Amino acid sequence: TDISELIQSLRHGAFTDLVREYVPAESVEEQWNIKGLEAALAAEWQIEMPLAAMIEKEPDLNDEEIVERVLAAADALYQSKVDIVGKESFAGFERNVMLQSVDSHWREHLAALDHLRQGIHLRGYAQKNPKQEYKREAFELFGSMLDQIKNEVIRMVMTVRIQSREEIDAAEA
């Protein structure tokens, strides 16, 4: 269950970030881009949500409730995939996706750190402490790597198309 808890946490983080791009926290309806959010959910995640209709029906809907509804839709889509293949099989798939993503991004991160190390001495010309600048920039690179891993893993897990046994048999025939 560790991997599924981690994936759930990553999924909720990724979808909360997505909603916050279109519906900022503690904002009013005039600041929301509901059509943009609906389009992003449909195009990037295959989640069809009539958010504009929901808001029309329930004018008191606030930004937090929109986040909760999107998370619920993402959870339902995820669960539908798990239900097709079973919890153990899907957890194995998630583990492999996570390991591949961490492996490739970690290699890129090490290469980026090496590149940063080679050019860090130039910060001295800008009256900056190269050691402090290296620490700061390396920390930013690490944070960026974690975000990339999160987004890649969730995109793979959420958009994987699982074929039923009937579809596989039909394709083979």
ZIKA-V52704 format. One line per field, one symbol per residue. ss: DSSP state (H for helix, E for strand, - for the rest). phi: phi as a letter, one per 30 degrees, with the letter a starting at -180 (. if undefined). burial: 1 if it has 24 or more other ideal C-beta (glycine too) atoms within 12 Angstrom, else 0. A space follows every 50 residues. Layout:
ss = ???
phi = ???
burial = ???
This chain:
ss = -HHHHHHHHHHHHHHHHHHHHH------HHH--HHHHHHHHHHHH----- HHHHHHH-----HHHHHHHHHHHHHHHHHHHHHHH-HHHHHHHHHHHHHH HHHHHHHHHHHHHHHHHHHHHHHHHH---HHHHHHHHHHHHHHHHHHHHH HHHHHHHHH-----HHHHHHHH-
phi = .eddddddddddddddeddddcbddhccedcdcddddeddddddbhccbd dedddddbddecddddeddddddddddeddddddcjdddddddddddddd ddedddddddddddddddcddddddchcdeddddedddddddddddddde ddddddddcdcccdedddddddd
burial = 00110011011111111111011000000001010011011000101010 10001000001010011011101100110011000000011011001100 10001000100010010001000000000000010011001000100111 11110111110000000000000
